[in-house]
């Protein structure tokens, strides 16, 4: 595959099929851009209606080109594309980029045309980007390819950029130029009928000219491949992604708490969490993170020092940094002592360091000279609000002169001066990113810090437990034979036990007297639940009664539950299930739901009846590693409840981790489950009290 992508990104010859001399056409602009970028190979315009295009000899078809052709840029009407691709195959072209639109993006008929084109691509062993794309760019001076119809050729840099949207691709390249961010390779993948973002990620992983990868995504083709490739790439090159489509007009119907909590976007978040991809919410955040990563080293930690000549921005920066998980240690006594010798006594000498409004180039230089040597900080943020009495260019020069030999990450903020002022342009030319507002710096640093922590985390292992899969297969087969849509009650508990997941067992009773006998055998206090008829959501109808402590309460509860059932099916007899009441623990929920794109998603969160109200849950794509299980638990806002809160004892977190891994194996072994709920699972300080109290398995139908 790699040499075929080389034919697209590092061609020695390009044919522009559909090249034109008429201004304003895509064929003309694409051809013009290739020439203006001074492409280092041969260029062949192809148009049956012209003999010369932009002073270069044109050919009627690609087959008429006398030399070999590595890359064909195709800009012809949609109905002609398949024939042109066939000619490219006959010519021996290595790769095609189809800019023409009117394919799967417009519906079924377009999809048929796209498949016909793809058939020709596969027949001749070519690779294809598109159709319906913006084109490709390689800024390497040895290649200098701009095969797009955009208005600019991006600056040379070490950032690779993959975009599904051509319009967004052009907008991002334009703005990146203004911010001083340069690109190595740009690829607009359009409908990704053949080459997807996965293929280009794989290519960029080994590209010596690319250090960082930016992505604008609208959907995933093969999430499984993305997980494998992105995880590998993230270990050496940061990936920053904007994924559109966080919201949905309507929630899908779900039979479990897990399914109800799995919104449209949780699979994407889980995927990015597991692969180390830095997810940002907006294109502006994409630029903010890209600027920091492309111009400065990754900070060694999350400790930040803010230096400013205005109190308000310093406070804004502090609030934003702390809110986003960064630390702002006080200056060391030695640093304070040194600064007090040269800086006005009115300064704050804290973090943030407010040098007051009169501070100018001299004060910034002195302060930064001292702070850059303070080992308490990983990042320094100079914030400048230039008053009319201060030359902002001199301040910029002072900042650079001070920090140019520092190993700390430097992110500057110049407020109220515009992105293209001389001062900001100067700092960007010296590889110091400049932001309009301190909040943007805080968000960027938080994103990069999360990535840095991901790099340092243990790799994790995939465990395999000894289980009774035959028992589970029998229960599933019986449910299917009886045409059940769900497995609940005793059978659900038996599935858990077969996979080593501790669960509280049931005893059943069809009369109040039998219920009393069962409760005595189990030992008070007990819980009583409606068993017949089978109900998925017993609590919603008041079908669960807890903390029953004697025979009278058992009899009263039996009758109370029976009164809640209007009518039974013929042959059914009302019954209850009785369990030992598991006390002294935290109710959690463990589950699985099937995402149409990503497959099984495992979930962990605060449980019981509050799960859908609190929604403090985490998701990961199956299968889980030991590290995934740890992170699922520790990522909850309510995690302190599990570690011991206000004198309570910490629960057995290792047991929860193992339960998640055992459920992961169960889901991996059986693909017939649509949704799974273990709710509640009691997490207790006593390992013997850590048990699933209720469970249900929703089957695929």
C-alpha angles and dihedrals in degrees: 000000000000097000089050091054088047085061089059101040101030105029123163091205135026131196116200104205107198094026112165141190093210111107117236095031122116090233092056096044094048093049090045092051093052090053096043091051087055095234109214096223138057122296124205120187112207121202125135091211098056136057095192129027121187090344093307125111111257129211130216094228136000087253088066093058106110096211133058116275122214100179132027121197106202120206106160134120112291095247091057097048098087092053092048091050089051090054089050089054091050089050092053096245111173100209141007131205110201112202093170114110134206101089134106091336089071100048144266098332091050090049090056090053090049092052090050090054092047090051090059091047091054093043091062098035095245128142123231137203114201145322104220095025139137097233138246137288134197115181095189104129088226089060108019095181123171104172096166135098093232127124099245143040106228122239119266111263145133099262121109115207128200119184134177092196118066093198092051089046093057093044092050093048091050094050092043089059090056091050095048094248112145129201133218099191131005121193125182104196100186112181091357091217090161115358112047134184087269092062093048092045088054090050094048091050090074098031106118091204095058124078101159132032126209122194135191107193134181098176143349125251100194112005092184092059091043091056092052097044099038092049091053094045094047091060090070107014126039115237117206116191140186109200114188123208104064094149137054133201091225137023118234119247112260134183097203138053088243092055092046092052095048100093126186095277108038092094091057092049091048092049093050092045091053096046100042094244112156106232119203127184101219141031088244090058088048089058093044093054093039092053092052094046097043097046104031138040118261107266114253091226144350099272112122134187119199120203117186145157092216128061099211097058089045091057091046090051092049094050092048095045095049092044089055095051101263124136127230109195120193118256117268115259089246092056092048092049092051094048094049089062092063111017126077115271087234090071118105099235089203136093110307092040106214108194089184128243099293093060114119141159094317095051094046091050095049094044096046092045088059099040096048087065094050107105092205092083137067097179133032120203115195110195116195127190101179113216117205090259095059126075104228092200090058089050090052091050091049092051092051095044090052101047102030091101096040122114090208123100111256121203115174131201122202109183123204098006103095129242095274103047116132091249095053092043089051094052093045089052086056092052096256111129116223124209132195096221135025092230089066090056091050093053092046093049092048091052092048091046091054089052091048090052090049090055091052097046121108113266096236129213136246108237127204120204131201104252142164100248092162090063091053091047089054093051091049093047091051092049092051092047089054089045092238118167093202141030112219143155117015096000091052091050090049091055090054093048091048088060095045096256108144113239138171109249128227137234118196132219133187097185134038089249093054088049091055091049091049092048092052091052092050095043128238138310099052141169122232123204135179108260101174121077099032109244125189095202107033096167091059091065095037090256097146125071120184142198097026108175111179145021095268092054090048093053094045091048092050091056092043092055092044090055090060093063114082101189138353127215118258109282094019122119123197114253140165134217118225125202137178107261108245109214140178100046146091119267111234133172126225122185154136135232129182116240114204090226105032103029120221116016117193119213137199129180151122106316146198122067092327098065096099092042099048095033090192095153140131130212134203132181114250134281100056125209121209088258092051090054092050092049094047090059098040095048093068119107086222093054091114088066088065097046096053124285127204094346099323118132120253115256125237097275092172088061092053090049091052092048090054091050093047091050088049089056091048091053090046092051096046122040094181095089118097096179136002129195126188098180122190109015106179111225106200138176085234110072091211091060094052099107145142108245099187137007141175133190119205112206128218109253 
